Amino acid sequence: MSVAAAGFRARAARRWGQGWCWALSALVVFACVACSADPAAAIKEAEAAQGPPYHVALFVSPPREDLCHDPGDIAAVRRLAAEEQARINQRGGVAGRPIAIKIFDDQRNDAKAIANMRAVLADRNMIGMIGLGNSTRAKAVFDALGEDIRRSNLPFLSDISVSGIFTGHSNVFTTRPSQDEERAPVMAAFTRSMGFKRPAFIGTADTVFSEALRESLVSLIGDGNLNGDHRIRLTDGKPNAAELSAVVADLSQRQPDIIYLAVGSRAGADVIAALKTAGVTPALFVSGRIDALPPAVAMSYPSPLYQLAWDNLPELYNGRLRKLAVLSPTNPWIFEGRKNARAPGWAKGECEERPDIRGIRDPFEPNNMRAIANGARYADMISLLAGVLRNADRSASVETLRAGAVARITTAYAVGRGAFRGTFENWSFDPSTRTATRTPFIIILPRGLGRLQLAPIQFRRARDGTFRRIETLYMDIDLVKAHHVDDNEKTFFAEFYLSFHDNQSIDIGEIEFANAYIDPRTHGRQITAEPLHGGATERIYPASMKVYKVVGRFLFEPRLETFPFDTQSFSIEVQPRRSDAAFIVQPPPVSLRDARVLTENWAPIAHYVGYDEDFVPVVDSFTHEASVAPFYKASFVWQMRRETTDYFLRVVVPLGFILGIAYLSIFIPMSRFDSIVAIQVTALLSAVALYISLPKLDSDTATLSDRIFVFDYMMVSLMIAITVLRVNSVIAAQRWLVTVLEFLHVAIVPALVVVAAYYVYGMSIVGQ
């Protein structure tokens, strides 16, 4: 053979050996990626929107400069809106094109807000506007550009609380309830139901919100029935001292039994203190938040304080929002608490430092939850806007898209006929006023209790537009034991004590356990309730309480992606059994609940009570009229972490030995090739047999346990492949290839195992 031929064969063998190495390396990389990749990612990417984006404007306002810490609203809006934008674009965008969020900050300035609106109206790719909450600022914008807003027909999902500002603008909606349709009617209905006869009003001069509330109340209770009607001018948020003294003096003569106080939280503290000093202490119905008042003022007032609320209820969490937050790492859900260095309180020593270590902050603090709720509202409106336009014609003009969105929102999501199920709550709009139909809750700070809670009576809007009274059921569920958790059946058994404040109109028969398991053989719920105390006077149980021992089987929704290092939520869901006996649940404070629970293979880590407003869609088959019937549902939730000792002993330790034995086989001389391969193949079969012997989980997704086994198969198979390649005559002739294969086996394989172990450890931390 010639020298040239020999050189050619040597080069060919080298290229062939290099090809094997590249192929083997590609196999390792592919297997690692396949274990963690989302199999639907390619499909989602194929559906992603393409082309120049449509624009959606978000109007935001910065927090007050006197606040010691940033309330986090804008941070929540930016992040949740960006995430919603990414989801929408990944699902196909609007009419096949992506959307781009454009944020406009008005800097709490009317002129800047007007300039922002003018810029939005001039954008020919704009298909929607969201935000603009301050009523006074909104009035300035509509006074300057109201006709331009109407002519643009640009769907405007605003946050304006005074619906009269945009009357006549068919393209303007608001996520706030109407003064005339929701806020004032509930306040008036509550006044009548509680038996107040002499209401008075204290508002601020030259404030749109305050005057609109006063006019709405007067139209409902009558001007002649208002026992005192006063306005106070504010300077830097503080009431004029002379005017406040005159108001207090007049009310001390009139002696009202309830006062509607609409002056804001900063001025409200001064007004309440002046009333208390003068001995004028009727019940107060404040327009803002009671917890925004100084605690010393609110807690020392001798009569009850009331307020309206739509979210952040006392001791209750938005069930959807809480569920979404616990499925993600904690830190990204913390928005509130950043230091506002511009606040004068820092120089005066009035502000206090807050912990800056994100890991110890509770994302479910009321202020942070309020920021999340505000950001969630923007995200829901973006989703609503994209939802009504997603299937629009790709060739449609911007004007056509705008008109289609306005028409669709007005009809498809009209109150009583349909609702948009947002990520965090349901949304529907009154077709005439275009205001969100969100009936507020009534919150009370009872005298001497020191804690906010739902008032004894609440109201729900009926189909005819009137408000129907519903009861607040002061209830607690003390879970004693949770056992026989079945991940495949998605059920668990629970034993608990149910107690509630004696209510003449609600008994245990009016309470339905919504997630109780229904036996397919008997079609009945597997649950029993034994009365322990019926509310009568005796020496053992409180006379005002009804107590039951309940045992039953309940459903839960396991999320098994991180099994066996997972945390699951086990809930007892209660709702009214009949619409004519409706109620909403108010639990006791967390500090007073019994946190002790007996469990099998589970460790309790958290307990909370969530609420959700669900609805039943109904279509009349005769008239084809669509409607929705709303109802409240409360969930007593226990989050528990699965104990992993058994899994470590039955799975992790055996797999470690299997991998170790397969790895050690490399040190057997290659002259014993048959023995080496026999050991490695036996290791692979042992891992397969171990997997088959484990109880099977009925999961639509690969669990962490599945990934551990797949990784083990991959590592053992890789070692078998390396062993086979090392005895190949062509590769054995290339010493450098043999060295590379030995390095892969001796160093790379254990390195990959260490990386996988670290990944599993990280997933176990997330699961906690």
N, C-alpha and C positions, 0 to 999 in steps of 0.2 A: 504494500500500500504506500502511495506517495506521501511525502510530507504535507502537501497541500490538502490531500484527502483526509489525513489524520487531523490536521488543524480544523478542517470543516466539521468533522464529527465532534471534536472537542467543543467547538463553539456551539454546535447544535445541542449537545448535551447540557452545556451551561445554560443556554436559553431555556431549554425544557425544564431544568431544575429551578431556574428563577421563576418560570411560569407557575410551577407548583407552589413555590413560596408565596407568590402574590395571590394565587387562588386560595391558599390556606389562610392567609391574612384577611382576605376579603370575606371568607367564610366566618371567621371569628367576629369581625366587625358587624357583618350582617346579622349574625345570631344575637349579638349584644343589643343591636338596635331593635331587632324584632321582638325582643323580650319586653321592651319598654315603649315601643311605638304604638300609637293609636291606629288600628287598622282602618278606621273610617277617615283618617286625615286626608288621604288622596282624594276620596270622594268629595269631602268638604272643600278641598282646594279647587276641585274642578267646578264646583258650584259657585265659587267666590265671584263677587261682582267685579266688573271690569269697565274701563272707560273713564271719562272725566267725571268727577263726583258732583252730586247735588249737595247743596249746603243746608244746614239746619242751624239756626241761631239760638244761643242760650244767653239770656240776660241774667246777670248776677250782680249782687251788691256786696261790698266788703262789710265786715263786722264793724260795730261801733268802736271808735278809737279808745273809749274809756274802759273797755273790757280788759281784764287782766290777762285772759287767755283767749286765743282764737277759738270760737265755737266749732270750727271745722266744717262749716257748711260748704264753702267753696271748694275745699279739698275733696270733700265727698262727691260734690257735683262733678268735678273734673275727672275723678277716677272712675266713678260708676258710669258716667256718660261715655267715657272713652271705651270702657269694657263693652257697653251696649253697642256702640258704634262698630267695634270689632266683630261682635257676634252677628250683627245685621249684615255687614259686608261679607262675612264668611258664608252666610246663608243665601246670598244672592243680591243683597242690597235692595234698592228701589228701582223697579222697572229695569233690572239688569245692570244698573250702575251703582257704584258705591256712594255712601254719604260721607260728608266731612263736617264735623262739629266746629262751629266758630263761636267762641265765647266773647261776650261783650260786657265789660265791667263799667257800671255807671258811676262808680266812685261816690255813691250817695249824693249825687248832684243832678238836679233836674236838667240843666243844659246838656250835660254829658249824656244823660238818658235819651234826650231828644236827638242828639247827634248820632247816637248808636242806632236808633230806630231809622233815622234817615239813611244811614249806610246800609242797613239791612234791606230796606225797600228798594234801594238802587241796585242790589245784587240780582242779576237775571237768572242765576242758578239756585236761588233760595227757594226752598219748598216748604219751610215751616219755621215758626218761632216759638220759643218756650221760655217762660219765666216772667219777670217784671212783677214784683210782689208788693212794693210799697204803694198804698192807695194814693197818697198825695203826689208822689212822683209819677204814678201811672196817669193821674188826671192831667198833669202838665204835658205828658207825652200825647195824650189823646186830644187835648185842647190845641196843640200845635200841629199834629199830623193825623188827626182822626180821619179826615176825609181821604187822605192818601192810604191809610191802612185799609179802609173799607174798599177803595177802588182796586187795591192790589189783589184782593181775594186770597191773600196769603194766610193759610191756617195758622192761627195764633193761639197756642195752648198756654194761656197766661196763668199767673198766680195772684190775680187781683181779687180782693175780698169784697169790693163794692161793685156789684154788677151794674149799677146805674152808669158807671163810667163808660162802658162799651155798649150801651143800649143802641140798637140800630146797626150794629156791626155783626152781620151774620157769620163772618169768618172768625170771630173772636170767641174763645171759650175760656173757662177758668177752672183750675184744679181746686179752687176754694169754693166752699158752699156759699150760696147767696145769703146776704143779710135778710132779704125779704122771705126767702123760701126755706132756710134752714136755721140760721143762728137765732134771729129774733123770735120766730115761731116756737122754737124749743124753749127759749127763756120765758116766753109768755105762758106756754103750756105748763111749764114747771111752776111758775108763780101761782097759777090757778090751782094746780093739783096740791100744792103744799099749803094752800089756804092763806097766802099773803094778800092783804087787802089794801095796803097803803104803800105802794112802791114809789121810789124817788129815783131821779137820774142826776148823775154828776158826770159831765163830760169836759172836753177841752175845747177852747175857742179856736175856730179856723182850722179844724182837723176834719178831713173828709170822712175817715172811718168813724169817728165819734158821732158826727152829725148824722151819718147814714144809719147807724145803729139806733140812735134816738128816734129818728123818723119812723123806722120800722116798728119799734116798740110801741110808739104812740098810736100807729095805725091799728095795732092789734089789741091794746088794752084801753085805748081811748085817752085823749088829751085830758079830759076831766078827771080821769082816774089816776093821773100822775101826781102824787103827793110831794111835789117839789121838783123843779127842773132848773138845773144850774150849769153854767159854763165857767171854766177857769182858764186864764191865760198862763202859758208856760214860758219860762225863760231858762234856757239850758237844761230843760227837762224838769225844772222845779216849778211848783205852782206859785202864783203871785200871793204873797202873804196876806195882803188886805182882802183880796177876793176870797181866799180860803176861809178867813175868819168870818166873813159875811155869810158864806155858804153854811158853815157849821152853826152859826147863830140861828139862821133861818130853819135849818133842819131840827135843831133842838126844840123849836116851837111846834113844828109839824109832827115830830115823832113818827117817821116812817117805819114800817116793819121789815123792809128790804130796800137796799140801795143798789142800783145798777151803776157800777163804777167803771167808766171808760176814759181813764186819763193816762194809761200806761203804767208800767211797773215802777219806774223811777219816781214819778209824781204820786203814784198810788200809796207808797209807803208814808209820805208826808200827810196825805189826806186821811189815811187810816189812823195815824198817830193823833192827828188833830181831833178826829171824831171821838177817839177813845178818851182823850183828855177832857173833852166837853161832856162826856157821859152819854154821847149819842152812839149807841152800839147795836144797831139792828143787823140782821143778816146782810152780807155783802155778796153781790154777784159781779166779779171782776171780769173785765174784757180780755185780760191777758192771762198769764200763768201765775198761780199762787206761789209756786216754788221760785219765781223770779223776785218775789218780795223778800226783804230782809227777814230771816227766820225769827228774830226777836220781835218784829212787828206782827207777823202773821200768827205766831204761836201764842202771843199774849192777848190777842183780840178775844173778847169774851163771847162772841157769837160765831155761828158757822160762816165759813167763806166758801163760795161756789165759783166754778169756772166751767167753760166748755173745753172739750178736748177731742181731737180726732185720732191721735196716736199717743204713744208713750203713756199708757194708762198705768195707774198705781199698781205695782206688784204684778203687772201683766206685760207680756211681750208680744209683739207682732209675730205670730207663729211662723209665717213664711220667711220673714226677715231673719229671725233667730236661727231657723233651720238652715238657711243659706249661709249664714255667718259661721256656724259651727263646722260646716263642711270645708272651710278654707282655713289656712293658718291664721292665728289670732292677729298678729301685728298689722297686716294690711287693712284691717277693719277699724283701726284706731285713727280718728281724724281730729277729734277735739283735744285741746290741752296745750297746744303750742303757745309759747310765751309771746304776748303782744307787748313788745318793748316800748311802744308809743303810749301805752296807758299811763295816765298821771298817777295812778295808784302805786306804781313802783317807786316813784320818787317820794311819795308821801308815806310809804311803808304800809299801805293798806293791802297790797297784793302779796300773795304767798307763793313761793316756789312749789311746783308740782314735780313729782318724780319724772325724770326724762328717760327712764329705762323702759323701753317699749314692752319688754317681756312681762312686766308685772302689772301693766295697765289692764283693766277690765273693759273689753269692748262693749259690754252691755250696761255701762253706766248710763244714767238717763240723758246726760248732755251729749254723750257720744252717739247714743241711739237716736237722738233728735237730729244730729248731723247726718247719720245714715239715712233716716227717713226723708230728709230734704233732698239728699242726693238721689235716693231711690225714686222720688217723685219725678225728677228730671229724666232718669233712665226709663221709667215707665212711659213717659210721654214720648220719648224718642222711639221706643218700641211700638207704641200705639200708632204714631205717625207712619213709621215704616210698614207696619202691618196693613194699614188700609191702602198702601200704595205698592206693596210688594209685587202684586200680579198685574200692575198697570201695563198698558201697551208700551213696549220699548221705544216706539216711534212717537209717543205722545209728547206734546209740547209742555213746557213748564206751566203755562197757564192752565192746560188741561189737567195736569197733576194736582195743581192747587185746588181747582174746582172739585175734582174727584175726591180729594181728601176731606174738604169741608162737607160735601154731601154725605160721604160715608160715615163720618163721625156723628153727624146730626141724626142719621137714621139708624145705623147699626148699633150704636151705643147710646140710644135714647133710654131714659129711665123707664123701667118696667118692661122694655122690649129686648134689651140686650146689655151686656156688660163686657168690657175688655178686662180679661184676667191678666193683670200685670204680674211681674215677678214678685211684687210685694203686697199688692192689694187690688181690689176690683175697682173699675172706673166706669161710670156712666154719667150722662149729662142731660139736664133738663132741656128738651127741644126748643122751648120758648126763651128761657133766660140764658141757656148754654152754660150754666153753672154746674159744677160737680155735685151730684146728689150723694152727699156724705153726711148722714145725720150725726150730729156730734153727741158725745157722751157728756154727762154732767158729773163733775168731780166735786167732792166736798172735803173740806178740812174741818171735821167736827170739833166742837169745843172740848179742849182738854185731851184729845186723843193723840195729837202730835204727829199724825201721819195722814197723808192724802188717801182717799179711797173713792170708789164710785158711790154716787148718791143713791139712796134707797130706790128711787124711781128713775127710769130712763124712757126714751121715746123712740119709736120707729115710724117711718113714713109708710102709710097705707097706699093702696093702688089709687084711691080717689084723691090723694094729695093731702089728706089729713094726717095728724100724728096720733099714733096709738101708744098708750102707756104700756111699758113692760117692766118687770120686776128685776131688781138686782138681788141675786142669790149669793149670800155670803157663805161660801163653801170651802171646805178643805178635804183633801184626800191624803190619808196617812198610809203609805204603802208599808206593809208589814213584811211581806215575802214575795219574791219573784223567782219562779223556778220553771223547769221543763221548757227552756227556750229551744225552739225548733227553727233553725235557719231556713230549712226547705219549706216547711209549712207556713213560715213567717208568723208564728204564734208564740205566745208565752202565757203561763198561768200567773195570776196575781191574787194576793189576799190583802185586803186593805180595809181601813175604817173610813167611812164617808160620814161627814158631819156638816150640818148647815144650820144657820140661824132660822129659828122657827118662822115659817111663812105660811099664812093661812091659805094662800092660793096655789102653793107648790108643795107637792109631796114626792116621795121616792118614785111613785108611779108616773110622774110627769117628767122624770129625768131619763133620757135614753143614753146608753153607753154606745156611742157611734161606732167604735172600733171593736166591739165585742164579736167574738168568733161565732159564725153561724154554722151549725152542724149540718152538713149536706144530707144526712139521713133523716133528721127530724125537722130541718128548716127552722130550728129555734136557736136562740142564743144560749151558749153554755155559760150561764151566769146565775148566781143565787144571791139574794140580799135578805139578811135577817135583821129585823129591827132590834136595837138594844135599848133605845130610849126614844119615846115619842114626843118629848117636849113638855110633859107634865111636870109639876113641881115635886121634887124628891130630894133626898140628901146626897145622892151619889153623883148624878149628872146635873149640869146646869139646866135650869128650867126653860131657858130660851133656845135650847139646842135639840136637834134631832140627830140621832147617831145610829148608823147601820154597819153591820159587818158584811162585806161583799167578797165573794170568791168567784172567779171566772177565768175564762180563757180569752185572750185579746190578741188582736193583730198588730204587727209592727212592720216597718219597712226596712229590712236590713240592707246596708251598703257594705258589700263584701270585698271591695277593691283592695283593702289593706288587711284582710283576714290572714292570719289569726291575731294581728296586732291592731284590731279595730275597736272603735268605740261606737256603740249603738244607742239609739234613743228609744226607750220604752215608754209608751204613753197610755193614759186612761183618758179617753175623749168623751166629753159629756155635751149634750145639746138638748133643747126642748123636744119633747115627744110630740107635742101638738102646737100648732101656730097660735091657738087662743090661750096658751099658757106659756108664752115666750119669756125668756129670762136671759140675763148675762151674768156670768160668774165673777165674783170678786173674791180672790183668795186672801188669806192672812199674810202678813209680812214674812219674808224668807227667814228672818231670824227666829220666828216663833214656830216654824214648821219642824216636824220630827224628821231628821235626815237619816236615821238608822233604818237600814233595809237588810233583810236576810236574803242572800242570793246563792245560787249554785254556779260556780265558775265565773262570776262576774264581780267587779268592784265598782260601786257607785262613786261617781266623781262630781256630779252636778244635778241640781233639781230646779226646775222653773215651771211656770204656768204661762202658756201662750194662748192667744185667742186668734180666731180667723173668721172673717165674714165670708161665708160661702153662699152659694145660690143654687137653686134648682131651676134649670131652663125648662119651660113648658111651651108647647105649641098646640093651639086649639085646632084639632083636625077638621072641624067644621068651618070655622072662620079663617083659619090659617094665621091667626094672630099669635105672634110670639111674645112671651113675657118671661120674667125671672122672678122667683120668690126667694128673697134673701133671708138668711138666718145666721145667728152667731154660734160658734162652736168653741169650747174651751178645752185645752189639752194640758193635763198634769203630766209633765215629762220628767223622766229620770234618765240621765245619760250615764251609761255604765261601760267600763272597759273590760274586755274579755281577758281572763287570766290565761297566761301562756305557759305555765309550768308543764302541763301535760303535753303540749305541742312540742316543747323543747325536748322532753324526754322521749317522745314517740317518733319525732321527725328530725329535728335539727341535729341531735346527737348521732342517730344512726346515719344520716346523710354525711355528717362530718367524718365518721369512720369509713364510710364507703369511698368518699373522695380521697381520704388519707391513704387507704390501702391501694387504690388505683394509682395515686401519685407515687407511692414508694416502689411500685413495680418497675419504674424507670431505672432503678439502681440494680436490677437483676441483669446479669450479662446477656447480651443480645444472642449469644449461642443458645439461650433458653427462651427463644422467641415464643414457642408454643405456650410456655408457662406464663409469660408476660401477658399475652393476648387473652389467655384463659382467665387470668385474674381481672383484667380490665373489663372483659365482656361480662363476667360474673358480677362485677360491681355495677355495671349498667343495668343488668337484669334485676339485681337486688333493688336498685332505686325504683325501677318500674314496678316491681312487686310491692314495694312499700307504698307507692302512690295508689296502686289499685286497692290495697287493703284499707286505706283511709276512708272514713265516711264521706260520701259525695255531697257536694253543695250544689244546689240548683241556682246557679248564678249566670247571668247573661254576660258577665265580664270575667276576665281572668283575674283570679285572686293573687295576692302576694305569695300565698303558698304554692299556687300553680307555677308562678314565675321562679320560685326557688327550685322546684323539681325540674323545670325546663332548663334552668341554668346548670343544674347538676348533670342532666343528660348531655348537655352541650360540652361540659368540661370533660366528662368521661369519654365521650365520642371523640373529642379533640385529642385526648391522650392516645386513644386507639389509632387514630389517623396518623399521629406522629410516629407511633411504634411501627406501623406498616410502612410508612415512607422511609424509615431508617434502614429497613432491610431490603429496600428496592435496590437492585444492582446498579442502576444508573446513578441514583442519589448517593449510594454508599461509595461510589467511585469519586465523588466530589466531597472532599473533607470539609470544606467550608459550609456546604449544605448540611452535613451531619451536625456540625457545630451549631448552626442556626437552630436546627430542630431540637438539639439538646437544650439550648438556651430557652426555647419556647417552653419545653416541658419543665425544666428545673426552675425557671424564674418567672416566665410570663403567666403560666397556669396558676401558681399560688398568688401572684399579684392580682389576677382577675378575681380570684376567690376573695381576697381581702377587699377589693372594690365592691364586690357583690354583698359582702357582709356589712360594709359601711352603708350601702344603699338600703339593705333590709333594716338596719338600725335606724336610719333616718325615717323610713316609712313607719316604723313602730312608734317613733316619737310623734309623727303627724297623727297617727291613729289615736294617740292619747289626748 
